[in-house]
Structure formats: C-alpha cells, structure tokens
Amino acid sequence: MAARPTWQGHLKLSLVTCPVALYTATASNAHVSFHLINPETHNRIRMVPTDPDTGPIERSDLVKGYEVAKDEYVLFDDADFDKVKLETTRTICIDSFVDEDEIDRLYWDDPFYVVPEKGVGAEAFAVIRDAMKSAGKIAIGTLVLRGRERQLALEVRGKGLVAYSLRAHDEVRPAEEYFDDIPSVKADKDMVEIASRIIAQKETDFDPTDFKDRYDEALREMVKAKQKGGKSVVEAPEPDDTNVIDLMEALRNSLKGSATGAKPKKKAPAKKKSTTRKTAA
C-alpha cells in the first residue's frame, strides 16, 4: 500500500482487539494550488517564524502555549502531550451501536479507511467486521486524532471499515439561529405542482464521476495561457433575481426546458441488501 497511514493503533470491541491503521479516504492534491510570490523578484516567499524581540527562530525550537491571561501562557512541549495517555490515544474503542439514520448528517465529517495490520490481527478484524455487518448497525467509537479526542462512526465497506470522524455537538450551530427569520410564505399550489414536475423530469441516479470542477479547470486553462504569454478570461454573468410577477412564467419556461433537455434516467443495477452509508466520493 503506497499511502502512509494517518494513524496506527488498535481496534477494540469489548475484549476483542486487533492492530489497525487509518488512511485518509479523500485527496485534495489534485486541485490547483498556489504559492506566495514576490512580483518584483519572482521569488517564492518563505514564512519564517519570528520573535518580535530576538528575530527569526527555528520552528523546531518552538513550543505550544495556552493563553490564560493577556500575554500570559502555560507552555507545553512534546513530552507534556505524551503524558496525557488516554486509552483512546492508541485504541479505537467501540462503545455502542446505532442505526445510521439516527446520526444527523450535519455531524458526519472526514472519512478514513480502517485496514487491519497483516498477521494474527486479521482474524480478529474479520470477526468484528462480520459481526457489524450481521447486526446492520453503525459502530460509535472514540479516538484521539490530531490533538483531539473524537467520536467516530464506523461502517462496513467491502473487506474493510470506513471511520467517519463526527463533529462535536457544540461545533454544530443550531439551524434555528438562521431559519427562524425566514418569512412565512404560503407558496401557490399551482407553482409548487409545476416545480414538482421539473424535479421529476430532472430525476436521475447519483454518479459522482459526472461532477467536474469547472473552476479548477478554468484555472488550469489560465495557467496554460499565461505560460504562453496570452490572456484567458472566464466570465459568467450573475442570474437576475426572479420577481413574483415573473415566477409563474419562469416555472413554465423551466418546465419546457427540462422536458426538451432532460436526460433519460439511468437504469440502476440490482441492489444487494446492505447497510453501507451512501456517500459522495
């Protein structure tokens, strides 16, 4: 396996444990990225840690500090962090099992592949995996990852497991703070019926490979144009707001456009009974 594991430790269900590794399930290195450049010299800028009194300092010489008062810090070095030894520092402890639809989608976060280490632990991993598959439940566990103890939701996928870090309750803002001010408007039932027909005409099967990042592609084209000394401008006008008078006409025209340009719905393959959570790649 070419990728380096994000974390290595053990997976534990009651008294059954096995060594596992976590691998980040998503990649972001395919996107266009930029560096900061001095336009006068075309040199890449280096971010050098600097003490306001003594000047530049090596990053390896720095420690972390927690601010307890204005300009007053409690200092921590690597040895201090090593002293905080919770069981979840080196072990994914499965605490409970829930139905998938019990977890609000706002809480799902980063996915990781859970892979057993080669050797005697493979059988214990298979026991935990197959028991989870038989139960048809999502496992809830805890793990210290990237300096924080996180809840994990684990599900069976193929021969392995996928662990999703879950956002903490206080990280998710209440929807009411934003939705309560939305004015109460009774939608015209004829307009709703037309909009429903538009939705039906646009219904299809989800295929993540259909999505292309057009903004990223436009940036790549601009990079090529600049390399050749030319100019590349990509512009898209903002749509006009639809007012109440035009709304019915806009819906009718949308319905006509959807009918002429609708793609036939893909025939879905026969589905096997599974508890795997459907997620976008």
Rosetta blueprint (number, residue, H / E / L):
1 M L
2 A L
3 A L
4 R L
5 P L
6 T L
7 W E
8 Q E
9 G E
10 H E
11 L E
12 K E
13 L E
14 S L
15 L L
16 V E
17 T E
18 C E
19 P E
20 V E
21 A E
22 L E
23 Y E
24 T E
25 A L
26 T L
27 A L
28 S L
29 N L
30 A L
31 H L
32 V L
33 S L
34 F L
35 H L
36 L L
37 I E
38 N L
39 P L
40 E L
41 T L
42 H L
43 N L
44 R E
45 I L
46 R L
47 M L
48 V L
49 P L
50 T E
51 D E
52 P L
53 D L
54 T L
55 G E
56 P E
57 I L
58 E L
59 R H
60 S H
61 D H
62 L L
63 V L
64 K E
65 G E
66 Y E
67 E E
68 V E
69 A E
70 K L
71 D L
72 E E
73 Y E
74 V E
75 L E
76 F E
77 D L
78 D H
79 A H
80 D H
81 F H
82 D H
83 K H
84 V L
85 K L
86 L L
87 E H
88 T H
89 T H
90 R L
91 T E
92 I E
93 C E
94 I E
95 D E
96 S E
97 F E
98 V E
99 D L
100 E H
101 D H
102 E H
103 I L
104 D L
105 R H
106 L H
107 Y H
108 W E
109 D E
110 D E
111 P E
112 F E
113 Y E
114 V E
115 V E
116 P E
117 E L
118 K L
119 G L
120 V L
121 G H
122 A H
123 E H
124 A H
125 F H
126 A H
127 V H
128 I H
129 R H
130 D H
131 A H
132 M H
133 K H
134 S H
135 A H
136 G L
137 K L
138 I E
139 A E
140 I E
141 G E
142 T E
143 L E
144 V E
145 L E
146 R L
147 G L
148 R E
149 E E
150 R E
151 Q E
152 L E
153 A E
154 L E
155 E E
156 V E
157 R E
158 G L
159 K L
160 G E
161 L E
162 V E
163 A E
164 Y E
165 S E
166 L E
167 R L
168 A L
169 H H
170 D H
171 E H
172 V L
173 R L
174 P L
175 A L
176 E H
177 E H
178 Y H
179 F H
180 D L
181 D L
182 I L
183 P L
184 S L
185 V L
186 K L
187 A L
188 D L
189 K H
190 D H
191 M H
192 V H
193 E H
194 I H
195 A H
196 S H
197 R H
198 I H
199 I H
200 A H
201 Q H
202 K L
203 E L
204 T L
205 D L
206 F L
207 D L
208 P H
209 T H
210 D H
211 F L
212 K L
213 D L
214 R H
215 Y H
216 D H
217 E H
218 A H
219 L H
220 R H
221 E H
222 M H
223 V H
224 K H
225 A H
226 K H
227 Q H
228 K L
229 G L
230 G L
231 K L
232 S L
233 V L
234 V L
235 E L
236 A L
237 P L
238 E L
239 P L
240 D L
241 D L
242 T L
243 N L
244 V H
245 I H
246 D H
247 L H
248 M H
249 E H
250 A H
251 L H
252 R H
253 N H
254 S H
255 L H
256 K H
257 G H
258 S H
259 A H
260 T H
261 G H
262 A L
263 K L
264 P L
265 K L
266 K L
267 K L
268 A L
269 P L
270 A L
271 K L
272 K L
273 K L
274 S L
275 T L
276 T L
277 R L
278 K L
279 T L
280 A L
281 A L
